Structure formats: structure tokens, C-alpha cells
Amino acid sequence: MSHTRTRRASRHIPDAIKRQLRQEAGFGCLFCGAIICTYEHILDFAQSRAHDPDKMGYICHQCHGKVTRKYWSKAAVEAAKEDPYCKRLGFAHEFVFSPDTGKTVKMGSVTMDGVQNQLVIFDEPVISIACQPEDGLILLNVRLHDEKGQLFLEIVDNEWRIRPSSWDVECVGGRVALQRKSGDKPLIISSRDDGVLEFQNMDFKHRGVRITADRAGMQAHFPNRPPITIHGAHLADAISGIVIG
Ligand SMILES: [Zn+2]
């Protein structure tokens, strides 16, 4: 028997639709590129039937307010969906963590306290956290490349720049989970309540050296010499932590 009564869509949006909306937007707000976003019905406020991705968008709270309060025209909303900000700019961007995050950094089973350059490869800091002496603010800088040498994550003085070329980037519960390809374990960067910045499932390549790190340890894989493995190290109060080269 068919129902003639119009039903509202359930509040639950299927994961596949959420991912489609993130990918379509380039992993940031359709309008401004912020990376902490929600899934909104921007062309179908009544949400009368199923969640239709053609009428939805990945959008930050600030921009959502402008749409629902009608500061943005319907045509402008449609244009943003057709030509998302992040894809035009080349990356999504936002200051994600609070500036007190990162006094302690965990990478796999390696913990560092008061270290300025956590990971240095061939004299280049790949992950570094500088504490500004004038105000104590912590500035996180990260540059991670994939196996083809493409930059897939860049953090410049705390501002995250996420490339739309990834398969998925999800920001939930104080974590950023970045999956370069479907089926890959996501690189997770998270801020814990105690101010610890944690990197999980690291796997990237820098100038020919592949770095992997998980709870079992950190490994550096070289093209023509045996790998180096570091298990459960605790490093403190140094300019540089792990130096490879
Ligand atoms: Zn926005």
C-alpha cells in the first residue's frame, strides 16, 4: 500500500551522502572554505522528502546563517554549489585548534614535550611547533607530501590548508581525519583535552623517505638502506626531535 502523506526526511543523513557533499565542496565550506562544517539543506529548506544531495551543501555555521536569513540569494547559493570556494582556491582553510594545543605532541608511540621541530628530514622541518616568546602562542607548521610528491596537507602558522585532491577529509569531535585514497587508513590529527596534539596512522613521503607511524612505533623507509624504527621514545626540551637525513 502506498502512502500519500508527505513524510519529512529523518534527521540522519547517510554517510555516503555526507562524503559526497564533502568531496563536492573540496572539504571546506562552499562559500568561505572553513573546514568545520555541517550538512545543510540550502536549496530545500522544507526538507520534505529524502536528503537530496543536489539540494544540500557542506557549509559552515556562519555561512549557513547568511543563507537561512536570506542575505544570500538563491542564485548565489546555486553558483557556490556549482563552483565551490575550495576548488577555486585550491584548498580548504581554517584555524582549527586553539593556540594552546601542542605543548606535547604524540606521533605514533613517540611523545615530545617542549620540542620545537618534531620531525626534520634532510634539514627541512616537516612538523614543527614554535612557541612565540612574546605571547606564548603555539604556531603549528606541517607539510606532508604523498608518494608522488604532491602536497596533501599544509598547516601554516596554525592555518590548515587541505587540498581537494584527497578522497575524504572529515572533521568531527576535535579530530581531522584525512584519507588520501579510498580504503586507506585515515591520517588522524586530534587535539586532546589535555592540550596534547596527536598524529595517528602517519604515512607520507618526503624527498624519497617514507615515514610511517602508528602505536607500534615510527619507521623511516629509505630507497637504498634499511629502515629506521623508533619505539616508544619520549623526547623533551630540544630544538629538534626526530632528525632524518
Ligand atoms: Zn562558510
Residues whose N, C-alpha, C, O or C-beta is under 5 A from the ligand:
A	BS01	ZN	C29 F31 C32 G33 A34 C60 C63
